[in-house]
Amino acid sequence: MTEKKKLLGEERREKLLALLKESDSPLTGTQLAAMANVSRQVIVGDITLLKAKNEPIVATSQGYLYLHSPSSSMRYEKTVACFHSPERAEEELQLLVDLGVTVKDVKIEHPVYGDLTASIMVSNRKEVRQFFEKIRKTNASFLSELTDGIHLHTLQASSKAVLEEAEKALKNAGFLINE
C-alpha cells in the first residue's frame, strides 16, 4: 500500500497556485486539501499567504478561483445600486445571468466597518442555484441585510449593450435604486 506524499510549505503553495490557474471553475478547500494531502485549514492558511503575495485569488461561494486577466469577451464592467428584500435576491441574480452578465460581487457601506465587499462570481443559473443552496445550508445572512436591502453589484459582460440591457431589466423589475 502506498501512502500519498504530503506536500510541504512552498512546494505545496506552488502546486495550489498551479491547480487554481489551470482550473476553469472554483476549487473548494476540501478538494485542494485532498490533492495536497493536508487539512482544509492548512489550505486556508496557504491561500492567505498566496493572497499576501498579491496572487489574484478570490474565495467564492463555490470555492477558490484564480482571477486571470480579464478576457476580451468579458471586459466591460458597471457598478449598479440595488435595493430589495432577501426573498428577491435569487430572482435578481437569475435575471442578470440570464442576460449574459457575470455578477462579480456585492458591496455595502457599513456604519462601523465602512465598505464591505463579498465575492459572488456567478455567471449562469447553475452557479446561482449553488450559491443559494450554500446560503440555505449554512443559514447565512445576506450582506445586504445589514443595510436594509441597499447594496451595489459589480457586473461584467461582453459589451456595453449587454450591461445597458441588464440595467434596464433591473429597473423594470424594481431592483434598481432610482437616481
C-alpha positions as CSV (number, residue, x, y, z in Angstrom):
1,M,0.0,0.0,0.0
2,T,1.4,3.4,-0.9
3,E,0.7,6.5,1.1
4,K,0.2,9.8,-0.6
5,K,3.0,12.2,-0.1
6,K,2.2,15.2,1.9
7,L,3.3,18.4,0.1
8,L,5.2,20.8,2.4
9,G,5.3,24.6,2.5
10,E,6.4,26.5,-0.6
11,E,6.1,23.3,-2.8
12,R,2.5,22.9,-1.7
13,R,1.7,26.6,-2.3
14,E,3.2,26.4,-5.8
15,K,1.1,23.3,-6.5
16,L,-2.1,25.0,-5.2
17,L,-1.3,28.1,-7.4
18,A,-0.8,25.8,-10.5
19,L,-4.1,24.0,-9.8
20,L,-6.0,27.2,-9.4
21,K,-4.5,28.7,-12.5
22,E,-5.4,25.6,-14.6
23,S,-8.9,25.3,-13.3
24,D,-11.8,26.8,-15.3
25,S,-14.1,26.5,-12.2
26,P,-13.7,27.2,-8.5
27,L,-11.9,24.6,-6.4
28,T,-13.1,24.0,-2.8
29,G,-10.7,24.0,0.1
30,T,-11.6,20.3,0.7
31,Q,-10.7,19.4,-2.9
32,L,-7.4,21.3,-2.6
33,A,-6.7,19.6,0.7
34,A,-7.2,16.2,-0.7
35,M,-4.9,16.9,-3.7
36,A,-2.1,18.2,-1.3
37,N,-2.8,15.5,1.4
38,V,-3.2,18.2,4.1
39,S,-6.2,19.5,6.1
40,R,-8.6,22.1,4.8
41,Q,-7.3,24.5,7.5
42,V,-3.8,24.3,6.0
43,I,-5.2,25.2,2.6
44,V,-6.9,28.3,4.2
45,G,-3.6,29.4,5.6
46,D,-1.8,28.8,2.2
47,I,-4.4,30.8,0.3
48,T,-4.0,33.6,2.8
49,L,-0.2,33.6,2.2
50,L,-0.7,33.5,-1.6
51,K,-3.1,36.5,-1.4
52,A,-0.4,38.3,0.7
53,K,1.9,37.8,-2.3
54,N,-0.7,39.6,-4.5
55,E,-1.9,36.5,-6.2
56,P,-5.4,37.3,-7.6
57,I,-7.3,34.5,-5.7
58,V,-10.8,35.1,-4.5
59,A,-12.9,32.9,-2.3
60,T,-16.4,32.5,-3.8
61,S,-19.4,30.6,-2.6
62,Q,-18.3,27.7,-4.9
63,G,-14.6,27.7,-3.8
64,Y,-11.3,29.4,-4.6
65,L,-10.9,31.0,-8.0
66,Y,-7.8,32.4,-9.7
67,L,-8.7,35.7,-11.5
68,H,-6.9,35.6,-14.8
69,S,-6.5,38.9,-16.7
70,P,-10.0,39.8,-18.0
71,S,-10.6,38.1,-21.2
72,S,-11.6,40.1,-24.2
73,S,-15.1,38.5,-24.0
74,M,-15.8,40.0,-20.6
75,R,-14.1,43.3,-20.4
76,Y,-17.0,45.7,-19.7
77,E,-17.9,46.4,-16.1
78,K,-20.5,48.5,-14.4
79,T,-21.5,49.0,-10.8
80,V,-25.2,49.3,-10.1
81,A,-27.0,50.3,-6.9
82,C,-29.8,47.9,-6.0
83,F,-32.5,47.5,-3.3
84,H,-34.7,44.5,-2.5
85,S,-35.7,42.2,0.3
86,P,-33.7,38.9,0.9
87,E,-36.6,37.0,-0.7
88,R,-35.9,38.6,-4.1
89,A,-32.1,38.0,-4.1
90,E,-32.3,34.9,-6.2
91,E,-34.6,36.5,-8.7
92,E,-32.2,39.4,-9.1
93,L,-29.2,37.2,-9.8
94,Q,-31.1,34.9,-12.2
95,L,-32.3,38.0,-14.1
96,L,-28.7,39.1,-14.6
97,V,-27.1,35.8,-15.5
98,D,-30.0,35.1,-18.0
99,L,-28.9,38.3,-19.8
100,G,-25.3,37.0,-20.1
101,V,-23.9,39.1,-17.2
102,T,-21.5,37.9,-14.5
103,V,-22.2,39.2,-11.0
104,K,-18.8,39.6,-9.6
105,D,-19.6,40.9,-6.1
106,V,-21.9,42.6,-3.6
107,K,-20.9,45.7,-1.7
108,I,-22.4,47.5,1.2
109,E,-21.5,50.6,3.2
110,H,-21.5,49.5,6.9
111,P,-21.8,52.3,9.5
112,V,-18.9,50.9,11.6
113,Y,-16.7,48.9,9.1
114,G,-17.1,51.1,6.1
115,D,-17.2,49.4,2.7
116,L,-17.6,45.7,2.8
117,T,-17.3,43.6,-0.3
118,A,-18.1,39.9,-0.8
119,S,-17.3,37.9,-4.0
120,I,-20.2,36.2,-5.7
121,M,-18.9,35.4,-9.2
122,V,-22.0,33.8,-10.7
123,S,-22.4,33.7,-14.5
124,N,-25.2,31.1,-15.0
125,R,-28.3,29.6,-13.3
126,K,-26.4,26.6,-12.1
127,E,-23.9,28.8,-10.2
128,V,-26.8,30.9,-8.8
129,R,-28.5,27.8,-7.6
130,Q,-25.3,26.5,-6.0
131,F,-24.8,29.9,-4.3
132,F,-28.3,29.8,-2.8
133,E,-28.0,26.2,-1.8
134,K,-25.0,27.2,0.2
135,I,-26.8,30.2,1.7
136,R,-29.7,27.9,2.8
137,K,-27.4,25.1,4.0
138,T,-25.3,27.4,6.2
139,N,-28.3,29.6,7.2
140,A,-26.1,32.6,6.3
141,S,-27.5,36.1,6.1
142,F,-27.1,38.3,3.0
143,L,-24.7,41.2,3.3
144,S,-27.5,43.5,2.1
145,E,-29.5,42.6,5.3
146,L,-27.1,44.8,7.2
147,T,-28.2,47.8,5.1
148,D,-31.9,47.1,4.9
149,G,-31.5,45.8,1.3
150,I,-29.4,48.5,-0.2
151,H,-26.3,47.2,-2.0
152,L,-24.0,47.5,-5.0
153,H,-23.1,44.9,-7.6
154,T,-20.2,44.9,-10.0
155,L,-21.5,43.5,-13.2
156,Q,-19.3,42.2,-16.0
157,A,-20.3,41.5,-19.6
158,S,-19.1,41.1,-23.2
159,S,-20.4,44.5,-24.3
160,K,-21.7,47.8,-23.1
161,A,-25.1,47.0,-24.7
162,V,-25.4,43.9,-22.5
163,L,-24.7,46.0,-19.4
164,E,-27.3,48.6,-20.5
165,E,-29.9,45.9,-21.1
166,A,-29.2,44.4,-17.6
167,E,-29.5,47.8,-16.0
168,K,-32.9,48.4,-17.8
169,A,-34.1,44.9,-16.7
170,L,-33.1,45.6,-13.1
171,K,-35.0,48.9,-13.3
172,N,-38.1,47.3,-14.8
173,A,-38.1,44.6,-12.1
174,G,-37.9,47.2,-9.3
175,F,-34.3,46.3,-8.2
176,L,-32.5,49.5,-9.2
177,I,-32.3,52.4,-6.9
178,N,-33.7,55.5,-8.6
179,E,-31.1,58.2,-9.2
